[in-house]
Amino acid sequence: MEPRISLITLGVTDLARSTAFYRDGLGLPTEGDYEGVTFFKLRGTWLSLYPRVALAADAGVPADGEVPAAGGAFPGFALAHNVSSKAAVDATLQQAQSAGARLVKLAQDAEWGGYSGYFADPDGYLWEVAWNPGLDLT
């Protein structure tokens, strides 16, 4: 796995309110116009706002309660590591598993046109590994 975090996704309860806070209140520049998600292109890392329940569902974990076998409640965010291909997603997930991560969601084609899967680190923090042909996050 290359040493970078491409995207930090916050699971928010009100997407419009949170978008206004970060965009209008803090002055962060939005990137693109996507339904159901807001992206802010920052220096070196992007910030994404996504509905909390949808983020938990995307990772395949309960929105309120325990992350299976992780020892803690869903924190409402996921770190993302974007790669350049589907094969790189699979290879990175395998590398994480070999290092002791727990595979949370097998990599699969995503409804937004990319390919992604999730793993949990030893403390249960979620990482999405994704190939997104619509965003150059690599």
Order of alpha helices (4+ residues) and beta strands (2+ residues): beta-alpha-beta-beta-alpha-beta-alpha-beta-beta-beta
